[in-house]
């Protein structure tokens, strides 16, 4: 139904939602509306609304101040038509905005019947019976919903016959005397509340609301965080369904009982351990205990070979349906045991654990290498699993999950008198496999996954989940964890969060990956993912960045979205999905852990009787939390830090307090007034930290009196040229270097250099890109490791200007060295050279250089330019500009004959069945038609090349682009017109085409498939080989050079950032050639009716004899096709 209020004034009646000023406030669990309007004079109206706790319904308190005279109010209610929408009217889930979705339509009132009795009513509809109670002064009537939008007409229609009835009530509300209204759902024998009961009912609801909102109370200098925690408690309570004894997937949309995802984390994090136990035991009863199948069935033909559900839904499975929720269930269980130490529950659920282990290993354990080391495949094992499939591959996050679980199972086995050895051994084997096959040592993060099939390549573009799950699963040491978060710093777009009272540059949020093309749920802005990543930053020792990300997520979702205090699913900054859902389980669970374990650093281990507190505060002078299991307070005054910890667990615990060192000396450290021991954390990264251990006590008051200097900052260059010298120094002693990425050589530690205690010098020698090394620092009583974060670049680079003009190329030279350059430069391209003075500051750029197409004989596409400085520095690079119109009479365009190699029609790419090779295991994969996903296994796409064939027929088999580029292609409808290659058995994995003579340039017309699982990755390659064995290579890289036939990439400045020039595309259905500028194309993309081919090119050495052209597919589950090749002689 729909409830509205109006007031009658001297100037007439108006609905309150039409008032001039409405201030809406969310008090966790309640909404408060303060209303003013010139028509009300000085009167201030307040509506406070709370959901009932003992029934389905609502209670409203009505107040008015600023006037002594009573006001005549109007209340209208009706429209109980049963409209629930796709997802109960949740944000971003309906076919219209929720501001319209919830409006009453007169048709919603058909079939409603009202029974009136003084100040109460009963509304009966086909879907529910509702009972309402209004203030004592209320006069009730039934009116016509057709007049709903006009309060005067609605009142005048009272008592008239109507098939669309609504309730209308007039009531006189006295100033400064609250009045109440309640509506609830009742059964057949239910009755409305009595009018006199409403004040007490409202007070009881307020009390219950406040108790839930104050389940955990934090008091920090940041009011945004303080209020957010109260909202989080209410959201966590809303997820719990007492009748079903389970956590819901979402509080509104997806209000379904699931064993996962991360919603159940909230129960333990916020102290509802009884709920956590109930959820775990309830789902344990639902575990599949049927017969263990004799064999794994492999891909399911009924699902187009994209799923293996018949294998998945067997003995050991928890939850059934599509997803592997066993892993998150076991993660929740192990973390619950850390909070409770409940070995009785562990004993009771041990058979569940055993069945899970057998199921997980039977279905998802994948051996790699000669030692058959195990990695685990992900079978829809995390929230972001929709449209994510690995076709048998070994996945980083599920391998880490399993390693953590096997270690936990080994510990439990030992405590329960069972054999821990198999579990411990499996955890060790997984760790070896991850280090050997997934850890990218020269870059400093784990690859997303390693292919089981094809070339068994590793996919380096990790999603956030392959960072935070690994750190959270304790599969990264402190150095690895720091490096992994640097991947996020440098490879994942940072979306700034700012607004009124929120300064720019401080807070941000993240997309979940940089994968393209977009498909749900592989690249979204998701509150849960951001919160879990913030927790990982805290776990990695990066409190400043963690807080900036965490608060960015809180501001984004709870303060800047459509719903105040919302822990939703996706947010406004999600370019594809937009803001969606209220109080989503994953967000609530991840945020709860981020607050408790990250910001306040509370990590209990009751199995071992220990409580670790490692706060991750920003530079606050105080912070306090009151939690059902712990009270913790921090105060900083001058040079004294005080930490008070009062545990309230089911058993006594010792304390392990880890805090950042404010200075490098400690004058005095006491625990409960007595001098106590402390020690530096030897493997601390980023700054010094100290550790204090205390025996069990009722309360701990740790006071630290700091002395001496502040910890030194170790500075180094942000950019260093390959082969250049790197120098790092600070006002502290440097005693060691750790270079896990082999980014440095010739490392030297020099003492007493120019008043500095120590300087580290080295030569940059590692893989190009963002690198991290560590120097060990000793200062005063402290020792720690300082990260050196720098980017290795070529000494000099040709950088194309962002905007190119027609018939020219513009570029500048970037100097990545510490030496300024000035002098006469020789600039060459296509055999033409000029001299031009260039000036480059150290780590600076030269002035721009523009070469005209006419003077330099430039060609459309890629033009190779060289700049020679002082006859010693030779810089070469490519500048791309497709907007060229070369003089045709000086060029010879020669098409290469492909007729003997053509092996299919481009229109058949998604009409084929790609059956082998496929994982023989329980796996998710691309459907047999070569497009779609396990979630959408019937998806297809109709490639229609009729426009291309028509153009070819009209031009004697030739196709000429606007730039004059010439291609040859088949015109006959039944003729093959493409050479496909693939790792699928349908086609060869490569094809070699003979070439001869010399040429300046090569153009290719190509078409094929790619998908987000092959993103930021070379899907294939084009190799031109000369007679002398030298080669030119063009990587077919998603998303730069290799574009999917069915769509254009969506491109923006953040999650879908792709700044490189966009290649020309030929629309196959229309024959239209499209050339677009990157700046103009941003924010666009999507499906292309009929599909499109892509024009690519390679500049050649014109003085070398050509031998062959090779097209090779590298990635699994894609098809790469060559339609035409042209040489420019």
Secondary structure by P-SEA (a helix, b strand, c coil): cbbbbbbbcccbbbbcccccbbbbbbcccbbbbbbbccccccbbbbbbbbccccccbbbbbbbbccccbbbbbbbbbbcccccccccccccccccccccccccccccccccbbbbbcccbbbbbcccbbbbbbbcccbbbbbbbccccccaaaaaaaccccccbbbbbbbbbbccccccbbbbbbbccccccccccaaaaaaaaaaaaaaaaaacbbbbcccaaaaaaaaaaaaaaaaaccccccbbbcccccccccccccccaaaaaaacaaaaaaaaaaaaaaaccccccccccccccccccccccccccccccccccccccaaaaaaaaaaaaaaacccaaaaaaaaaaaaaaaaaaaaccbbbccccbbbbbbbcccccccccccccbbbbcaaaaaaaaaaaaaaaaaaaacccaaaaaaaaaaaaaaaacccccccccccccbbbccccccccccccaaaaaaaaaaccccaaaaaaaaaaaaccbbbbbbcccccccccccccccccccccccccccccaaaaaaaaaaaaaacaaaaaaaaaaaaaaaccccccccccccccccccccccccccccaaaaaaaaaaaacccccccccccccbbbbbbbcccccbbbbbcccbbbbbbbcccbbbbbbbbbccbbbbbbbbbcccccccccccccccbbbbbcccccccbbbbbbbbccccbbbbbbbbbccccbbbbbbccccccbbbbbbccccccccccccccccbbbbbcccccccbbbbbbbcccccbbbbbbbbbcccbbbbbbbbbbbcccccccccccccccbbbbbbbbccccccccbbbbbcccbbbbbbbbbcccccccbbbbbcccccccccbbbbbbbccccbbbbbbbbbcccccccccbbbbbcccccccccccccccccccccccccccccccccccccccccccbbbbbcaaaaaaaaaaccccccccccbbbbbbcccccccccccccccccccbbbbbbbccccbbbbbcccccccccccccccbbbbbcccccbbbbbbcccccccccccccccccccccccccccbbbcccccbbbbbbccccccccccccccbbbbbbbbccccccccbbbbbbccccbbbbbccccccc
